[in-house]
Amino acid sequence: MAFWTKHRIDIVLSVVLSIVMFVLSFVLIALLILRPGNASGVIKNTDISGILKDTDIAYYMEHQLNGLPFNETQIDLYDIEDFIKTDAVTNEIVGVINRYSRALTNRNLDYFLTAYEIFEISSNLGPEFYDLFGHHMTETDYRLFAAVLDDILDFGGLSAGDIIDELNIGTVIPYLILTSYLLWGVILLFAAAIIVIYLRNREMYSNVFLIAGIPVLLSGLIYLTSGILLGSFPEVLGGRLYSYARVAAGAVNIIITLSIIFTALGVLSIVVYCILRRFGRGCKV
């Protein structure tokens, strides 16, 4: 028992609290990256034409869109990509993602985007359709486009449950990711961990900045490194993971931005610790 002096106990508890802080900050960054609201940035930074080039779906999209009776231009895959990346279209896509997210959080696995919903969404994109087709759309045109888009993407076969089955991840993971309860739960646990660290170090409160700063810094650096590697060398994953990585590469800016924020917070916390210790202000007054 003599081995377990107060000093050693404090060291062990500090290590445990640092590990807890690392796990919480790591999970927090992941949840912030996966928020549906980030989809807009992901779409705008994804090489859609590069992913779909020379695929059957690309040829089919071009054939179907060029075959529309009101189309007055020649559309290729790059035109489709430019159309998708316009602010208005991207916002509508985010809206669709939010609909699926609500369906998943409500455990409504049978939800899919109906032809009427596609028509409603299309009706909001008049200027964008004019740029794509060189034609002012009528209600009949919108309905025809909605039918063609449904034919291309088969929304009836893209229910919330079908997507979960295709990804082979079960229903629990997307529910936890998409619901705000988990995010707020992690934030509250993060705050509680800092409070516990402070209570354990009231007599030397500068240690709070070190114990909390190091794990936040490490989690930020891990995501920063991953983001840089994913953006620069996605081919290292190989096989099917490479295909996913090319899509995920659109999220690189979000990953790097959040990782830089957490890395900076970690560095700032450690700098504050060093300043307090340097000038002997680490003890409770």
VENPELIN-V222139 format. One record per pair of residues at least 12 apart in sequence whose C-alpha atoms are under 10 Angstrom apart, sorted by the first residue. I is the first residue (numbers start at 1). J is the second residue. D is the distance in whole Angstrom. If there is no record, write none. Layout:
I & J & D
I & J & D
This chain:
10 & 200 & 8
10 & 201 & 9
13 & 197 & 9
13 & 200 & 9
14 & 197 & 8
14 & 200 & 8
14 & 201 & 9
14 & 207 & 9
14 & 208 & 9
14 & 211 & 7
14 & 212 & 10
15 & 211 & 8
16 & 211 & 10
17 & 193 & 7
17 & 194 & 9
17 & 196 & 8
17 & 197 & 7
17 & 211 & 8
17 & 212 & 8
17 & 215 & 10
18 & 193 & 9
18 & 194 & 10
18 & 197 & 9
18 & 210 & 9
18 & 211 & 6
18 & 212 & 6
18 & 213 & 9
18 & 214 & 8
18 & 215 & 6
18 & 216 & 9
19 & 211 & 9
19 & 212 & 10
19 & 214 & 10
19 & 215 & 7
20 & 189 & 9
20 & 190 & 9
20 & 193 & 8
20 & 212 & 10
20 & 215 & 9
21 & 189 & 9
21 & 190 & 7
21 & 191 & 10
21 & 192 & 10
21 & 193 & 7
21 & 194 & 8
21 & 197 & 10
21 & 211 & 8
21 & 212 & 7
21 & 213 & 9
21 & 214 & 9
21 & 215 & 6
21 & 216 & 7
21 & 219 & 9
22 & 190 & 10
22 & 211 & 10
22 & 212 & 8
22 & 213 & 9
22 & 214 & 8
22 & 215 & 4
22 & 216 & 6
22 & 217 & 9
22 & 218 & 7
22 & 219 & 6
22 & 220 & 10
23 & 186 & 10
23 & 190 & 9
23 & 215 & 8
23 & 216 & 9
23 & 219 & 8
24 & 186 & 6
24 & 187 & 8
24 & 188 & 10
24 & 189 & 8
24 & 190 & 6
24 & 191 & 10
24 & 193 & 9
24 & 215 & 9
24 & 216 & 9
24 & 219 & 9
25 & 186 & 8
25 & 187 & 9
25 & 189 & 10
25 & 190 & 7
25 & 212 & 10
25 & 215 & 8
25 & 216 & 6
25 & 217 & 9
25 & 218 & 9
25 & 219 & 6
25 & 220 & 8
25 & 262 & 8
26 & 215 & 9
26 & 216 & 8
26 & 218 & 9
26 & 219 & 5
26 & 220 & 8
26 & 222 & 9
26 & 223 & 8
26 & 259 & 10
26 & 262 & 10
27 & 183 & 9
27 & 186 & 8
27 & 187 & 10
27 & 219 & 9
28 & 182 & 9
28 & 183 & 7
28 & 184 & 9
28 & 185 & 10
28 & 186 & 6
28 & 187 & 7
28 & 190 & 9
28 & 219 & 10
29 & 183 & 10
29 & 216 & 10
29 & 219 & 8
29 & 220 & 8
29 & 223 & 8
29 & 255 & 8
29 & 258 & 7
29 & 259 & 7
29 & 261 & 10
29 & 262 & 8
30 & 177 & 9
30 & 183 & 10
30 & 223 & 9
30 & 255 & 9
30 & 258 & 9
30 & 259 & 10
31 & 176 & 9
31 & 177 & 6
31 & 178 & 9
31 & 180 & 9
31 & 182 & 8
31 & 183 & 6
31 & 186 & 9
32 & 177 & 9
32 & 183 & 8
32 & 254 & 9
32 & 255 & 9
32 & 258 & 8
33 & 251 & 8
33 & 252 & 10
33 & 254 & 7
33 & 255 & 6
33 & 256 & 10
33 & 257 & 10
33 & 258 & 8
33 & 259 & 10
34 & 174 & 10
34 & 177 & 7
34 & 178 & 8
34 & 251 & 9
34 & 254 & 10
34 & 255 & 10
35 & 98 & 10
35 & 101 & 10
35 & 177 & 8
35 & 178 & 7
35 & 179 & 9
35 & 180 & 9
35 & 183 & 9
36 & 94 & 7
36 & 95 & 9
36 & 97 & 7
36 & 98 & 7
36 & 100 & 10
36 & 101 & 8
36 & 177 & 9
36 & 178 & 7
37 & 91 & 10
37 & 94 & 7
37 & 95 & 9
37 & 97 & 9
37 & 98 & 8
38 & 94 & 8
38 & 251 & 8
38 & 254 & 8
39 & 90 & 8
39 & 91 & 9
39 & 93 & 8
39 & 94 & 6
39 & 95 & 10
39 & 97 & 8
39 & 98 & 10
39 & 250 & 9
39 & 251 & 8
39 & 254 & 10
40 & 85 & 9
40 & 86 & 10
40 & 87 & 8
40 & 89 & 10
40 & 90 & 6
40 & 91 & 7
40 & 92 & 9
40 & 93 & 8
40 & 94 & 6
40 & 95 & 10
40 & 250 & 10
40 & 251 & 10
41 & 85 & 10
41 & 90 & 9
41 & 94 & 10
41 & 250 & 7
41 & 251 & 7
41 & 252 & 9
41 & 253 & 8
41 & 254 & 7
42 & 90 & 10
42 & 247 & 9
42 & 248 & 8
42 & 249 & 8
42 & 250 & 4
42 & 251 & 5
42 & 252 & 8
42 & 253 & 8
42 & 254 & 8
43 & 81 & 10
43 & 84 & 8
43 & 85 & 7
43 & 86 & 10
43 & 90 & 7
43 & 93 & 9
43 & 94 & 9
43 & 247 & 9
43 & 248 & 10
43 & 249 & 10
43 & 250 & 6
43 & 251 & 8
44 & 81 & 9
44 & 82 & 9
44 & 84 & 8
44 & 85 & 5
44 & 86 & 8
44 & 87 & 9
44 & 90 & 8
44 & 250 & 7
44 & 251 & 9
45 & 85 & 9
45 & 247 & 9
45 & 248 & 10
45 & 249 & 8
45 & 250 & 4
45 & 251 & 7
45 & 252 & 8
45 & 253 & 8
45 & 254 & 10
46 & 81 & 10
46 & 85 & 9
46 & 246 & 8
46 & 247 & 6
46 & 248 & 8
46 & 249 & 6
46 & 250 & 4
46 & 251 & 8
46 & 252 & 9
47 & 81 & 8
47 & 246 & 8
47 & 247 & 8
47 & 249 & 8
47 & 250 & 7
48 & 77 & 9
48 & 78 & 9
48 & 80 & 9
48 & 81 & 6
48 & 82 & 9
48 & 84 & 9
48 & 85 & 9
48 & 246 & 9
48 & 247 & 8
48 & 250 & 9
49 & 76 & 10
49 & 77 & 6
49 & 78 & 6
49 & 79 & 9
49 & 80 & 8
49 & 81 & 6
49 & 82 & 9
50 & 77 & 9
50 & 78 & 9
50 & 81 & 10
50 & 246 & 9
50 & 247 & 10
51 & 243 & 8
51 & 244 & 10
51 & 246 & 7
51 & 247 & 8
52 & 77 & 8
52 & 81 & 10
53 & 77 & 7
53 & 78 & 9
54 & 77 & 10
57 & 152 & 8
57 & 153 & 9
58 & 76 & 9
58 & 77 & 7
58 & 80 & 9
58 & 152 & 10
59 & 76 & 9
59 & 77 & 8
60 & 152 & 7
61 & 75 & 9
61 & 76 & 9
61 & 77 & 8
61 & 80 & 9
61 & 148 & 9
61 & 149 & 9
61 & 151 & 10
61 & 152 & 7
61 & 153 & 9
62 & 74 & 9
62 & 75 & 6
62 & 76 & 6
62 & 77 & 7
62 & 79 & 10
62 & 80 & 8
63 & 75 & 9
63 & 76 & 9
64 & 145 & 10
64 & 148 & 7
64 & 149 & 9
64 & 151 & 9
64 & 152 & 8
65 & 80 & 9
65 & 132 & 10
65 & 133 & 9
65 & 145 & 8
65 & 148 & 8
65 & 149 & 9
65 & 152 & 10
66 & 133 & 9
67 & 148 & 10
68 & 133 & 9
68 & 141 & 9
68 & 144 & 8
68 & 145 & 8
68 & 148 & 8
69 & 141 & 9
69 & 144 & 9
70 & 133 & 8
70 & 134 & 9
70 & 135 & 7
70 & 136 & 9
70 & 137 & 8
70 & 138 & 10
70 & 141 & 7
70 & 144 & 10
70 & 145 & 10
71 & 129 & 10
71 & 130 & 9
71 & 132 & 8
71 & 133 & 5
71 & 134 & 7
71 & 135 & 7
71 & 136 & 10
71 & 137 & 10
71 & 141 & 10
72 & 130 & 10
72 & 132 & 9
72 & 133 & 6
72 & 134 & 6
72 & 135 & 7
73 & 131 & 10
73 & 132 & 8
73 & 133 & 6
73 & 134 & 6
73 & 135 & 9
74 & 132 & 9
74 & 133 & 8
74 & 134 & 10
75 & 132 & 8
75 & 133 & 8
79 & 131 & 9
79 & 132 & 7
79 & 133 & 10
80 & 132 & 8
82 & 128 & 10
82 & 131 & 10
82 & 132 & 9
83 & 128 & 7
83 & 129 & 8
83 & 131 & 8
83 & 132 & 7
84 & 128 & 9
86 & 128 & 8
87 & 128 & 10
88 & 124 & 8
88 & 125 & 7
88 & 126 & 10
88 & 127 & 9
88 & 128 & 8
89 & 121 & 9
89 & 122 & 9
89 & 124 & 9
89 & 125 & 7
89 & 128 & 8
89 & 129 & 10
92 & 121 & 7
92 & 122 & 9
92 & 124 & 9
92 & 125 & 9
93 & 121 & 9
95 & 121 & 9
96 & 112 & 10
96 & 113 & 8
96 & 117 & 9
96 & 118 & 9
96 & 121 & 9
98 & 178 & 9
99 & 111 & 9
99 & 112 & 9
99 & 113 & 9
99 & 160 & 10
100 & 112 & 8
100 & 113 & 8
100 & 159 & 8
100 & 160 & 6
100 & 161 & 10
100 & 163 & 10
100 & 178 & 10
101 & 160 & 8
101 & 174 & 8
101 & 175 & 8
101 & 177 & 10
101 & 178 & 6
101 & 179 & 8
102 & 160 & 10
102 & 175 & 9
102 & 178 & 8
102 & 179 & 9
103 & 159 & 10
103 & 160 & 7
103 & 161 & 10
103 & 175 & 10
104 & 160 & 7
104 & 161 & 8
104 & 164 & 9
104 & 171 & 8
104 & 172 & 10
104 & 174 & 7
104 & 175 & 6
104 & 176 & 10
104 & 178 & 8
104 & 179 & 9
105 & 171 & 9
105 & 172 & 10
105 & 174 & 8
105 & 175 & 5
105 & 176 & 8
105 & 177 & 9
105 & 178 & 7
105 & 179 & 6
105 & 180 & 9
106 & 175 & 9
106 & 179 & 9
107 & 160 & 9
107 & 161 & 9
107 & 171 & 8
107 & 172 & 10
107 & 175 & 8
108 & 159 & 9
108 & 160 & 7
108 & 161 & 8
109 & 159 & 7
109 & 160 & 5
109 & 161 & 4
109 & 162 & 8
109 & 163 & 9
109 & 164 & 9
109 & 171 & 9
110 & 156 & 10
110 & 157 & 10
110 & 158 & 9
110 & 159 & 6
110 & 160 & 6
110 & 161 & 6
110 & 162 & 8
111 & 155 & 10
111 & 156 & 9
111 & 158 & 8
111 & 159 & 5
111 & 160 & 6
111 & 161 & 8
111 & 162 & 10
112 & 154 & 10
112 & 155 & 6
112 & 156 & 6
112 & 157 & 8
112 & 158 & 6
112 & 159 & 4
112 & 160 & 6
112 & 161 & 9
112 & 162 & 9
112 & 163 & 10
113 & 150 & 9
113 & 154 & 9
113 & 155 & 6
113 & 156 & 7
113 & 157 & 10
113 & 158 & 8
113 & 159 & 8
113 & 160 & 9
114 & 146 & 9
114 & 150 & 8
114 & 155 & 7
114 & 156 & 7
115 & 143 & 8
115 & 146 & 6
115 & 147 & 7
115 & 148 & 10
115 & 149 & 9
115 & 150 & 7
115 & 155 & 8
115 & 156 & 9
116 & 143 & 8
116 & 146 & 8
116 & 147 & 10
117 & 146 & 9
118 & 142 & 9
118 & 143 & 8
118 & 145 & 9
118 & 146 & 6
118 & 147 & 8
118 & 149 & 8
118 & 150 & 8
118 & 155 & 10
119 & 139 & 9
119 & 140 & 10
119 & 141 & 10
119 & 142 & 6
119 & 143 & 6
119 & 144 & 9
119 & 145 & 8
119 & 146 & 5
119 & 147 & 8
119 & 149 & 10
120 & 142 & 9
120 & 143 & 9
120 & 146 & 9
121 & 142 & 9
121 & 146 & 9
122 & 137 & 10
122 & 139 & 10
122 & 141 & 10
122 & 142 & 6
122 & 143 & 8
122 & 145 & 8
122 & 146 & 7
123 & 137 & 9
123 & 138 & 9
123 & 139 & 8
123 & 141 & 10
123 & 142 & 6
123 & 143 & 9
123 & 146 & 10
124 & 142 & 10
125 & 137 & 9
125 & 142 & 10
126 & 138 & 9
126 & 142 & 9
129 & 142 & 10
190 & 212 & 10
193 & 212 & 9
194 & 208 & 8
194 & 209 & 9
194 & 211 & 9
194 & 212 & 7
195 & 208 & 9
196 & 208 & 9
197 & 209 & 9
197 & 211 & 8
197 & 212 & 8
198 & 211 & 10
198 & 212 & 10
201 & 282 & 10
201 & 283 & 9
201 & 284 & 9
202 & 282 & 9
202 & 283 & 8
202 & 284 & 6
202 & 285 & 10
203 & 282 & 8
203 & 283 & 5
203 & 284 & 5
203 & 285 & 8
204 & 277 & 9
204 & 281 & 9
204 & 282 & 5
204 & 283 & 4
204 & 284 & 6
204 & 285 & 10
205 & 273 & 9
205 & 276 & 9
205 & 277 & 10
205 & 281 & 9
205 & 282 & 6
205 & 283 & 6
205 & 284 & 6
205 & 285 & 10
206 & 269 & 10
206 & 270 & 9
206 & 272 & 8
206 & 273 & 5
206 & 274 & 8
206 & 275 & 9
206 & 276 & 6
206 & 277 & 7
206 & 280 & 10
206 & 281 & 8
206 & 282 & 4
206 & 283 & 7
206 & 284 & 9
207 & 269 & 10
207 & 270 & 9
207 & 272 & 10
207 & 273 & 7
207 & 274 & 10
207 & 276 & 9
207 & 277 & 9
207 & 282 & 8
207 & 283 & 9
208 & 269 & 9
208 & 270 & 9
208 & 272 & 10
208 & 273 & 8
208 & 282 & 10
209 & 266 & 9
209 & 267 & 10
209 & 268 & 9
209 & 269 & 5
209 & 270 & 6
209 & 271 & 8
209 & 272 & 7
209 & 273 & 5
209 & 274 & 9
209 & 276 & 10
210 & 266 & 9
210 & 267 & 10
210 & 268 & 10
210 & 269 & 7
210 & 270 & 5
210 & 271 & 9
210 & 272 & 8
210 & 273 & 6
210 & 274 & 8
211 & 266 & 10
211 & 269 & 9
211 & 270 & 9
211 & 273 & 9
212 & 265 & 10
212 & 266 & 8
212 & 269 & 7
212 & 270 & 9
213 & 262 & 9
213 & 263 & 9
213 & 264 & 10
213 & 265 & 7
213 & 266 & 4
213 & 267 & 7
213 & 268 & 8
213 & 269 & 5
213 & 270 & 6
213 & 271 & 9
213 & 272 & 9
213 & 273 & 9
214 & 263 & 9
214 & 265 & 10
214 & 266 & 6
214 & 267 & 8
214 & 269 & 8
214 & 270 & 7
215 & 262 & 10
215 & 263 & 10
215 & 266 & 7
216 & 259 & 10
216 & 261 & 10
216 & 262 & 6
216 & 263 & 7
216 & 264 & 9
216 & 265 & 7
216 & 266 & 5
216 & 267 & 9
216 & 269 & 9
217 & 259 & 9
217 & 260 & 9
217 & 261 & 9
217 & 262 & 6
217 & 263 & 5
217 & 264 & 7
217 & 265 & 7
217 & 266 & 4
217 & 267 & 6
217 & 268 & 9
217 & 269 & 9
217 & 270 & 9
218 & 259 & 10
218 & 262 & 9
218 & 263 & 7
218 & 266 & 8
218 & 267 & 10
219 & 259 & 8
219 & 262 & 8
219 & 263 & 8
219 & 266 & 9
220 & 255 & 10
220 & 256 & 9
220 & 257 & 10
220 & 258 & 8
220 & 259 & 4
220 & 260 & 6
220 & 261 & 8
220 & 262 & 5
220 & 263 & 5
220 & 264 & 8
220 & 265 & 9
220 & 266 & 8
221 & 256 & 10
221 & 259 & 7
221 & 260 & 8
221 & 262 & 8
221 & 263 & 6
221 & 264 & 10
221 & 266 & 10
222 & 259 & 8
222 & 263 & 9
223 & 252 & 10
223 & 255 & 7
223 & 256 & 7
223 & 257 & 10
223 & 258 & 8
223 & 259 & 6
223 & 260 & 9
223 & 262 & 9
223 & 263 & 9
224 & 252 & 9
224 & 255 & 7
224 & 256 & 5
224 & 257 & 8
224 & 258 & 8
224 & 259 & 5
224 & 260 & 7
224 & 261 & 10
224 & 262 & 10
224 & 263 & 8
225 & 255 & 10
225 & 256 & 8
225 & 259 & 9
226 & 252 & 9
226 & 255 & 8
226 & 256 & 9
226 & 259 & 10
227 & 248 & 10
227 & 249 & 8
227 & 251 & 8
227 & 252 & 5
227 & 253 & 8
227 & 254 & 9
227 & 255 & 6
227 & 256 & 6
227 & 257 & 9
227 & 259 & 8
228 & 249 & 10
228 & 252 & 7
228 & 253 & 9
228 & 255 & 9
228 & 256 & 7
229 & 249 & 10
229 & 252 & 9
230 & 242 & 10
230 & 245 & 7
230 & 246 & 8
230 & 248 & 8
230 & 249 & 6
230 & 250 & 10
230 & 251 & 9
230 & 252 & 7
230 & 255 & 10
231 & 245 & 9
231 & 246 & 9
231 & 248 & 9
231 & 249 & 5
231 & 250 & 8
231 & 251 & 9
231 & 252 & 6
231 & 253 & 9
231 & 256 & 10
232 & 249 & 9
232 & 252 & 10
233 & 245 & 9
233 & 246 & 10
233 & 249 & 10
234 & 246 & 7
234 & 247 & 10
234 & 248 & 9
234 & 249 & 8
